[in-house]
Amino acid sequence: MGRFGKSMKSGSTIMKYYFIIMLYEGIDKLFGTVYVAHMGIRGLTS
């Protein structure tokens, strides 16, 4: 029974890390999209 409790706890931790990584990726993509759109409006190129 002790092993089962540990595996549940580590699974929960892994899910938290996945959530944080997905949140970071989403924010990063949103920032990149807004930044490129802003550069396009201003007439700037890369």
PDBQT receptor file of N, H, CA, C and O in Angstrom, charges set to zero:
ATOM      1  N   MET A   1       0.816  -1.185   0.000  1.00  0.00    +0.000 N 
ATOM      2  CA  MET A   1       0.000   0.000   0.000  1.00  0.00    +0.000 C 
ATOM      3  C   MET A   1       0.868   1.260   0.000  1.00  0.00    +0.000 C 
ATOM      4  O   MET A   1       0.452   2.292  -0.527  1.00  0.00    +0.000 OA
ATOM      5  N   GLY A   2       2.043   1.189   0.572  1.00  0.00    +0.000 N 
ATOM      6  H   GLY A   2       2.380   0.351   1.000  1.00  0.00    +0.000 HD
ATOM      7  CA  GLY A   2       2.941   2.336   0.614  1.00  0.00    +0.000 C 
ATOM      8  C   GLY A   2       3.439   2.726  -0.774  1.00  0.00    +0.000 C 
ATOM      9  O   GLY A   2       3.573   3.911  -1.079  1.00  0.00    +0.000 OA
ATOM     10  N   ARG A   3       3.711   1.731  -1.613  1.00  0.00    +0.000 N 
ATOM     11  H   ARG A   3       3.602   0.768  -1.366  1.00  0.00    +0.000 HD
ATOM     12  CA  ARG A   3       4.182   2.028  -2.976  1.00  0.00    +0.000 C 
ATOM     13  C   ARG A   3       3.100   2.711  -3.792  1.00  0.00    +0.000 C 
ATOM     14  O   ARG A   3       3.391   3.626  -4.562  1.00  0.00    +0.000 OA
ATOM     15  N   PHE A   4       1.871   2.284  -3.634  1.00  0.00    +0.000 N 
ATOM     16  H   PHE A   4       1.635   1.540  -3.008  1.00  0.00    +0.000 HD
ATOM     17  CA  PHE A   4       0.773   2.861  -4.407  1.00  0.00    +0.000 C 
ATOM     18  C   PHE A   4       0.600   4.341  -4.060  1.00  0.00    +0.000 C 
ATOM     19  O   PHE A   4       0.354   5.156  -4.949  1.00  0.00    +0.000 OA
ATOM     20  N   GLY A   5       0.723   4.691  -2.795  1.00  0.00    +0.000 N 
ATOM     21  H   GLY A   5       0.923   4.029  -2.073  1.00  0.00    +0.000 HD
ATOM     22  CA  GLY A   5       0.605   6.079  -2.364  1.00  0.00    +0.000 C 
ATOM     23  C   GLY A   5       1.705   6.950  -2.946  1.00  0.00    +0.000 C 
ATOM     24  O   GLY A   5       1.460   8.099  -3.312  1.00  0.00    +0.000 OA
ATOM     25  N   LYS A   6       2.924   6.409  -3.035  1.00  0.00    +0.000 N 
ATOM     26  H   LYS A   6       3.124   5.476  -2.738  1.00  0.00    +0.000 HD
ATOM     27  CA  LYS A   6       4.032   7.174  -3.602  1.00  0.00    +0.000 C 
ATOM     28  C   LYS A   6       3.827   7.397  -5.092  1.00  0.00    +0.000 C 
ATOM     29  O   LYS A   6       4.110   8.484  -5.597  1.00  0.00    +0.000 OA
ATOM     30  N   SER A   7       3.343   6.390  -5.803  1.00  0.00    +0.000 N 
ATOM     31  H   SER A   7       3.114   5.507  -5.393  1.00  0.00    +0.000 HD
ATOM     32  CA  SER A   7       3.162   6.552  -7.243  1.00  0.00    +0.000 C 
ATOM     33  C   SER A   7       2.064   7.569  -7.536  1.00  0.00    +0.000 C 
ATOM     34  O   SER A   7       2.151   8.303  -8.521  1.00  0.00    +0.000 OA
ATOM     35  N   MET A   8       1.040   7.621  -6.701  1.00  0.00    +0.000 N 
ATOM     36  H   MET A   8       0.970   7.024  -5.901  1.00  0.00    +0.000 HD
ATOM     37  CA  MET A   8      -0.020   8.609  -6.891  1.00  0.00    +0.000 C 
ATOM     38  C   MET A   8       0.532  10.013  -6.653  1.00  0.00    +0.000 C 
ATOM     39  O   MET A   8       0.192  10.947  -7.380  1.00  0.00    +0.000 OA
ATOM     40  N   LYS A   9       1.369  10.159  -5.655  1.00  0.00    +0.000 N 
ATOM     41  H   LYS A   9       1.646   9.400  -5.065  1.00  0.00    +0.000 HD
ATOM     42  CA  LYS A   9       1.923  11.463  -5.322  1.00  0.00    +0.000 C 
ATOM     43  C   LYS A   9       2.855  11.944  -6.430  1.00  0.00    +0.000 C 
ATOM     44  O   LYS A   9       2.787  13.111  -6.816  1.00  0.00    +0.000 OA
ATOM     45  N   SER A  10       3.718  11.085  -6.950  1.00  0.00    +0.000 N 
ATOM     46  H   SER A  10       3.774  10.137  -6.636  1.00  0.00    +0.000 HD
ATOM     47  CA  SER A  10       4.634  11.490  -8.007  1.00  0.00    +0.000 C 
ATOM     48  C   SER A  10       3.873  11.771  -9.294  1.00  0.00    +0.000 C 
ATOM     49  O   SER A  10       4.280  12.643 -10.061  1.00  0.00    +0.000 OA
ATOM     50  N   GLY A  11       2.780  11.060  -9.553  1.00  0.00    +0.000 N 
ATOM     51  H   GLY A  11       2.450  10.351  -8.930  1.00  0.00    +0.000 HD
ATOM     52  CA  GLY A  11       1.961  11.326 -10.729  1.00  0.00    +0.000 C 
ATOM     53  C   GLY A  11       1.340  12.708 -10.653  1.00  0.00    +0.000 C 
ATOM     54  O   GLY A  11       1.243  13.407 -11.662  1.00  0.00    +0.000 OA
ATOM     55  N   SER A  12       0.926  13.097  -9.481  1.00  0.00    +0.000 N 
ATOM     56  H   SER A  12       1.005  12.529  -8.661  1.00  0.00    +0.000 HD
ATOM     57  CA  SER A  12       0.349  14.421  -9.284  1.00  0.00    +0.000 C 
ATOM     58  C   SER A  12       1.407  15.498  -9.516  1.00  0.00    +0.000 C 
ATOM     59  O   SER A  12       1.121  16.536 -10.112  1.00  0.00    +0.000 OA
ATOM     60  N   THR A  13       2.615  15.252  -9.050  1.00  0.00    +0.000 N 
ATOM     61  H   THR A  13       2.848  14.409  -8.566  1.00  0.00    +0.000 HD
ATOM     62  CA  THR A  13       3.709  16.199  -9.254  1.00  0.00    +0.000 C 
ATOM     63  C   THR A  13       4.038  16.332 -10.725  1.00  0.00    +0.000 C 
ATOM     64  O   THR A  13       4.269  17.440 -11.211  1.00  0.00    +0.000 OA
ATOM     65  N   ILE A  14       4.064  15.223 -11.441  1.00  0.00    +0.000 N 
ATOM     66  H   ILE A  14       3.877  14.324 -11.046  1.00  0.00    +0.000 HD
ATOM     67  CA  ILE A  14       4.340  15.251 -12.875  1.00  0.00    +0.000 C 
ATOM     68  C   ILE A  14       3.260  16.034 -13.603  1.00  0.00    +0.000 C 
ATOM     69  O   ILE A  14       3.571  16.794 -14.521  1.00  0.00    +0.000 OA
ATOM     70  N   MET A  15       2.004  15.868 -13.219  1.00  0.00    +0.000 N 
ATOM     71  H   MET A  15       1.752  15.251 -12.474  1.00  0.00    +0.000 HD
ATOM     72  CA  MET A  15       0.921  16.608 -13.848  1.00  0.00    +0.000 C 
ATOM     73  C   MET A  15       1.061  18.111 -13.589  1.00  0.00    +0.000 C 
ATOM     74  O   MET A  15       0.750  18.920 -14.464  1.00  0.00    +0.000 OA
ATOM     75  N   LYS A  16       1.522  18.485 -12.407  1.00  0.00    +0.000 N 
ATOM     76  H   LYS A  16       1.774  17.828 -11.696  1.00  0.00    +0.000 HD
ATOM     77  CA  LYS A  16       1.743  19.904 -12.117  1.00  0.00    +0.000 C 
ATOM     78  C   LYS A  16       2.837  20.463 -13.013  1.00  0.00    +0.000 C 
ATOM     79  O   LYS A  16       2.707  21.575 -13.526  1.00  0.00    +0.000 OA
ATOM     80  N   TYR A  17       3.918  19.703 -13.211  1.00  0.00    +0.000 N 
ATOM     81  H   TYR A  17       4.023  18.800 -12.795  1.00  0.00    +0.000 HD
ATOM     82  CA  TYR A  17       4.997  20.159 -14.088  1.00  0.00    +0.000 C 
ATOM     83  C   TYR A  17       4.515  20.282 -15.524  1.00  0.00    +0.000 C 
ATOM     84  O   TYR A  17       4.855  21.249 -16.206  1.00  0.00    +0.000 OA
ATOM     85  N   TYR A  18       3.729  19.320 -15.996  1.00  0.00    +0.000 N 
ATOM     86  H   TYR A  18       3.453  18.535 -15.442  1.00  0.00    +0.000 HD
ATOM     87  CA  TYR A  18       3.171  19.401 -17.348  1.00  0.00    +0.000 C 
ATOM     88  C   TYR A  18       2.300  20.644 -17.491  1.00  0.00    +0.000 C 
ATOM     89  O   TYR A  18       2.369  21.335 -18.507  1.00  0.00    +0.000 OA
ATOM     90  N   PHE A  19       1.489  20.931 -16.490  1.00  0.00    +0.000 N 
ATOM     91  H   PHE A  19       1.433  20.369 -15.665  1.00  0.00    +0.000 HD
ATOM     92  CA  PHE A  19       0.627  22.110 -16.537  1.00  0.00    +0.000 C 
ATOM     93  C   PHE A  19       1.452  23.388 -16.605  1.00  0.00    +0.000 C 
ATOM     94  O   PHE A  19       1.144  24.283 -17.392  1.00  0.00    +0.000 OA
ATOM     95  N   ILE A  20       2.498  23.481 -15.785  1.00  0.00    +0.000 N 
ATOM     96  H   ILE A  20       2.748  22.754 -15.145  1.00  0.00    +0.000 HD
ATOM     97  CA  ILE A  20       3.350  24.671 -15.780  1.00  0.00    +0.000 C 
ATOM     98  C   ILE A  20       4.051  24.836 -17.119  1.00  0.00    +0.000 C 
ATOM     99  O   ILE A  20       4.136  25.950 -17.636  1.00  0.00    +0.000 OA
ATOM    100  N   ILE A  21       4.551  23.750 -17.687  1.00  0.00    +0.000 N 
ATOM    101  H   ILE A  21       4.482  22.845 -17.267  1.00  0.00    +0.000 HD
ATOM    102  CA  ILE A  21       5.236  23.817 -18.978  1.00  0.00    +0.000 C 
ATOM    103  C   ILE A  21       4.263  24.239 -20.067  1.00  0.00    +0.000 C 
ATOM    104  O   ILE A  21       4.600  25.081 -20.899  1.00  0.00    +0.000 OA
ATOM    105  N   MET A  22       3.060  23.670 -20.078  1.00  0.00    +0.000 N 
ATOM    106  H   MET A  22       2.786  22.986 -19.402  1.00  0.00    +0.000 HD
ATOM    107  CA  MET A  22       2.071  24.037 -21.092  1.00  0.00    +0.000 C 
ATOM    108  C   MET A  22       1.650  25.495 -20.934  1.00  0.00    +0.000 C 
ATOM    109  O   MET A  22       1.461  26.189 -21.933  1.00  0.00    +0.000 OA
ATOM    110  N   LEU A  23       1.500  25.970 -19.705  1.00  0.00    +0.000 N 
ATOM    111  H   LEU A  23       1.653  25.407 -18.894  1.00  0.00    +0.000 HD
ATOM    112  CA  LEU A  23       1.155  27.361 -19.464  1.00  0.00    +0.000 C 
ATOM    113  C   LEU A  23       2.261  28.282 -19.985  1.00  0.00    +0.000 C 
ATOM    114  O   LEU A  23       1.981  29.282 -20.645  1.00  0.00    +0.000 OA
ATOM    115  N   TYR A  24       3.503  27.945 -19.689  1.00  0.00    +0.000 N 
ATOM    116  H   TYR A  24       3.730  27.132 -19.152  1.00  0.00    +0.000 HD
ATOM    117  CA  TYR A  24       4.636  28.742 -20.165  1.00  0.00    +0.000 C 
ATOM    118  C   TYR A  24       4.684  28.770 -21.690  1.00  0.00    +0.000 C 
ATOM    119  O   TYR A  24       4.887  29.827 -22.286  1.00  0.00    +0.000 OA
ATOM    120  N   GLU A  25       4.501  27.623 -22.316  1.00  0.00    +0.000 N 
ATOM    121  H   GLU A  25       4.336  26.764 -21.831  1.00  0.00    +0.000 HD
ATOM    122  CA  GLU A  25       4.518  27.554 -23.785  1.00  0.00    +0.000 C 
ATOM    123  C   GLU A  25       3.416  28.416 -24.381  1.00  0.00    +0.000 C 
ATOM    124  O   GLU A  25       3.647  29.120 -25.364  1.00  0.00    +0.000 OA
ATOM    125  N   GLY A  26       2.230  28.371 -23.807  1.00  0.00    +0.000 N 
ATOM    126  H   GLY A  26       2.042  27.799 -23.009  1.00  0.00    +0.000 HD
ATOM    127  CA  GLY A  26       1.119  29.173 -24.312  1.00  0.00    +0.000 C 
ATOM    128  C   GLY A  26       1.393  30.667 -24.197  1.00  0.00    +0.000 C 
ATOM    129  O   GLY A  26       1.133  31.424 -25.132  1.00  0.00    +0.000 OA
ATOM    130  N   ILE A  27       1.916  31.089 -23.055  1.00  0.00    +0.000 N 
ATOM    131  H   ILE A  27       2.127  30.474 -22.296  1.00  0.00    +0.000 HD
ATOM    132  CA  ILE A  27       2.228  32.504 -22.854  1.00  0.00    +0.000 C 
ATOM    133  C   ILE A  27       3.336  32.932 -23.803  1.00  0.00    +0.000 C 
ATOM    134  O   ILE A  27       3.290  34.034 -24.348  1.00  0.00    +0.000 OA
ATOM    135  N   ASP A  28       4.329  32.079 -24.006  1.00  0.00    +0.000 N 
ATOM    136  H   ASP A  28       4.367  31.183 -23.563  1.00  0.00    +0.000 HD
ATOM    137  CA  ASP A  28       5.433  32.389 -24.909  1.00  0.00    +0.000 C 
ATOM    138  C   ASP A  28       4.936  32.563 -26.340  1.00  0.00    +0.000 C 
ATOM    139  O   ASP A  28       5.334  33.508 -27.022  1.00  0.00    +0.000 OA
ATOM    140  N   LYS A  29       4.081  31.672 -26.798  1.00  0.00    +0.000 N 
ATOM    141  H   LYS A  29       3.758  30.904 -26.244  1.00  0.00    +0.000 HD
ATOM    142  CA  LYS A  29       3.530  31.784 -28.151  1.00  0.00    +0.000 C 
ATOM    143  C   LYS A  29       2.673  33.030 -28.298  1.00  0.00    +0.000 C 
ATOM    144  O   LYS A  29       2.734  33.701 -29.328  1.00  0.00    +0.000 OA
ATOM    145  N   LEU A  30       1.874  33.351 -27.288  1.00  0.00    +0.000 N 
ATOM    146  H   LEU A  30       1.824  32.805 -26.451  1.00  0.00    +0.000 HD
ATOM    147  CA  LEU A  30       1.039  34.545 -27.333  1.00  0.00    +0.000 C 
ATOM    148  C   LEU A  30       1.900  35.802 -27.404  1.00  0.00    +0.000 C 
ATOM    149  O   LEU A  30       1.622  36.698 -28.201  1.00  0.00    +0.000 OA
ATOM    150  N   PHE A  31       2.936  35.874 -26.586  1.00  0.00    +0.000 N 
ATOM    151  H   PHE A  31       3.162  35.145 -25.939  1.00  0.00    +0.000 HD
ATOM    152  CA  PHE A  31       3.831  37.025 -26.604  1.00  0.00    +0.000 C 
ATOM    153  C   PHE A  31       4.505  37.161 -27.964  1.00  0.00    +0.000 C 
ATOM    154  O   PHE A  31       4.588  38.265 -28.501  1.00  0.00    +0.000 OA
ATOM    155  N   GLY A  32       4.982  36.063 -28.525  1.00  0.00    +0.000 N 
ATOM    156  H   GLY A  32       4.914  35.166 -28.089  1.00  0.00    +0.000 HD
ATOM    157  CA  GLY A  32       5.629  36.106 -29.836  1.00  0.00    +0.000 C 
ATOM    158  C   GLY A  32       4.684  36.594 -30.917  1.00  0.00    +0.000 C 
ATOM    159  O   GLY A  32       5.075  37.390 -31.770  1.00  0.00    +0.000 OA
ATOM    160  N   THR A  33       3.460  36.131 -30.892  1.00  0.00    +0.000 N 
ATOM    161  H   THR A  33       3.142  35.484 -30.199  1.00  0.00    +0.000 HD
ATOM    162  CA  THR A  33       2.465  36.541 -31.888  1.00  0.00    +0.000 C 
ATOM    163  C   THR A  33       2.175  38.033 -31.783  1.00  0.00    +0.000 C 
ATOM    164  O   THR A  33       2.139  38.733 -32.795  1.00  0.00    +0.000 OA
ATOM    165  N   VAL A  34       1.970  38.517 -30.570  1.00  0.00    +0.000 N 
ATOM    166  H   VAL A  34       1.999  37.949 -29.748  1.00  0.00    +0.000 HD
ATOM    167  CA  VAL A  34       1.678  39.931 -30.368  1.00  0.00    +0.000 C 
ATOM    168  C   VAL A  34       2.878  40.782 -30.771  1.00  0.00    +0.000 C 
ATOM    169  O   VAL A  34       2.710  41.841 -31.375  1.00  0.00    +0.000 OA
ATOM    170  N   TYR A  35       4.074  40.334 -30.446  1.00  0.00    +0.000 N 
ATOM    171  H   TYR A  35       4.210  39.473 -29.955  1.00  0.00    +0.000 HD
ATOM    172  CA  TYR A  35       5.287  41.089 -30.773  1.00  0.00    +0.000 C 
ATOM    173  C   TYR A  35       5.489  41.193 -32.282  1.00  0.00    +0.000 C 
ATOM    174  O   TYR A  35       5.808  42.267 -32.791  1.00  0.00    +0.000 OA
ATOM    175  N   VAL A  36       5.308  40.096 -32.993  1.00  0.00    +0.000 N 
ATOM    176  H   VAL A  36       5.049  39.223 -32.580  1.00  0.00    +0.000 HD
ATOM    177  CA  VAL A  36       5.456  40.112 -34.448  1.00  0.00    +0.000 C 
ATOM    178  C   VAL A  36       4.381  40.988 -35.078  1.00  0.00    +0.000 C 
ATOM    179  O   VAL A  36       4.664  41.726 -36.022  1.00  0.00    +0.000 OA
ATOM    180  N   ALA A  37       3.160  40.919 -34.576  1.00  0.00    +0.000 N 
ATOM    181  H   ALA A  37       2.930  40.319 -33.810  1.00  0.00    +0.000 HD
ATOM    182  CA  ALA A  37       2.092  41.778 -35.097  1.00  0.00    +0.000 C 
ATOM    183  C   ALA A  37       2.429  43.246 -34.837  1.00  0.00    +0.000 C 
ATOM    184  O   ALA A  37       2.212  44.088 -35.709  1.00  0.00    +0.000 OA
ATOM    185  N   HIS A  38       2.937  43.554 -33.695  1.00  0.00    +0.000 N 
ATOM    186  H   HIS A  38       3.113  42.870 -32.987  1.00  0.00    +0.000 HD
ATOM    187  CA  HIS A  38       3.330  44.923 -33.363  1.00  0.00    +0.000 C 
ATOM    188  C   HIS A  38       4.430  45.408 -34.307  1.00  0.00    +0.000 C 
ATOM    189  O   HIS A  38       4.382  46.538 -34.792  1.00  0.00    +0.000 OA
ATOM    190  N   MET A  39       5.417  44.552 -34.566  1.00  0.00    +0.000 N 
ATOM    191  H   MET A  39       5.455  43.634 -34.172  1.00  0.00    +0.000 HD
ATOM    192  CA  MET A  39       6.497  44.928 -35.493  1.00  0.00    +0.000 C 
ATOM    193  C   MET A  39       5.925  45.159 -36.896  1.00  0.00    +0.000 C 
ATOM    194  O   MET A  39       6.351  46.085 -37.586  1.00  0.00    +0.000 OA
ATOM    195  N   GLY A  40       4.986  44.349 -37.316  1.00  0.00    +0.000 N 
ATOM    196  H   GLY A  40       4.639  43.597 -36.755  1.00  0.00    +0.000 HD
ATOM    197  CA  GLY A  40       4.381  44.504 -38.627  1.00  0.00    +0.000 C 
ATOM    198  C   GLY A  40       3.609  45.807 -38.760  1.00  0.00    +0.000 C 
ATOM    199  O   GLY A  40       3.653  46.457 -39.804  1.00  0.00    +0.000 OA
ATOM    200  N   ILE A  41       2.906  46.186 -37.705  1.00  0.00    +0.000 N 
ATOM    201  H   ILE A  41       2.871  45.658 -36.857  1.00  0.00    +0.000 HD
ATOM    202  CA  ILE A  41       2.153  47.448 -37.721  1.00  0.00    +0.000 C 
ATOM    203  C   ILE A  41       3.107  48.627 -37.816  1.00  0.00    +0.000 C 
ATOM    204  O   ILE A  41       2.816  49.605 -38.505  1.00  0.00    +0.000 OA
ATOM    205  N   ARG A  42       4.224  48.549 -37.143  1.00  0.00    +0.000 N 
ATOM    206  H   ARG A  42       4.460  47.755 -36.583  1.00  0.00    +0.000 HD
ATOM    207  CA  ARG A  42       5.210  49.632 -37.158  1.00  0.00    +0.000 C 
ATOM    208  C   ARG A  42       6.054  49.647 -38.430  1.00  0.00    +0.000 C 
ATOM    209  O   ARG A  42       6.806  50.596 -38.657  1.00  0.00    +0.000 OA
ATOM    210  N   GLY A  43       5.941  48.607 -39.264  1.00  0.00    +0.000 N 
ATOM    211  H   GLY A  43       5.331  47.836 -39.079  1.00  0.00    +0.000 HD
ATOM    212  CA  GLY A  43       6.716  48.548 -40.495  1.00  0.00    +0.000 C 
ATOM    213  C   GLY A  43       8.132  48.063 -40.309  1.00  0.00    +0.000 C 
ATOM    214  O   GLY A  43       8.971  48.266 -41.187  1.00  0.00    +0.000 OA
ATOM    215  N   LEU A  44       8.421  47.427 -39.189  1.00  0.00    +0.000 N 
ATOM    216  H   LEU A  44       7.740  47.262 -38.476  1.00  0.00    +0.000 HD
ATOM    217  CA  LEU A  44       9.767  46.932 -38.923  1.00  0.00    +0.000 C 
ATOM    218  C   LEU A  44       9.932  45.522 -39.478  1.00  0.00    +0.000 C 
ATOM    219  O   LEU A  44       8.965  44.765 -39.559  1.00  0.00    +0.000 OA
ATOM    220  N   THR A  45      11.138  45.177 -39.853  1.00  0.00    +0.000 N 
ATOM    221  H   THR A  45      11.923  45.793 -39.787  1.00  0.00    +0.000 HD
ATOM    222  CA  THR A  45      11.437  43.822 -40.323  1.00  0.00    +0.000 C 
ATOM    223  C   THR A  45      12.401  43.164 -39.348  1.00  0.00    +0.000 C 
ATOM    224  O   THR A  45      12.979  43.826 -38.486  1.00  0.00    +0.000 OA
ATOM    225  N   SER A  46      12.564  41.880 -39.490  1.00  0.00    +0.000 N 
ATOM    226  H   SER A  46      12.095  41.342 -40.191  1.00  0.00    +0.000 HD
ATOM    227  CA  SER A  46      13.480  41.172 -38.596  1.00  0.00    +0.000 C 
ATOM    228  C   SER A  46      14.903  41.476 -38.952  1.00  0.00    +0.000 C 
ATOM    229  O   SER A  46      15.822  40.969 -38.308  1.00  0.00    +0.000 OA
TER     230      SER A  46
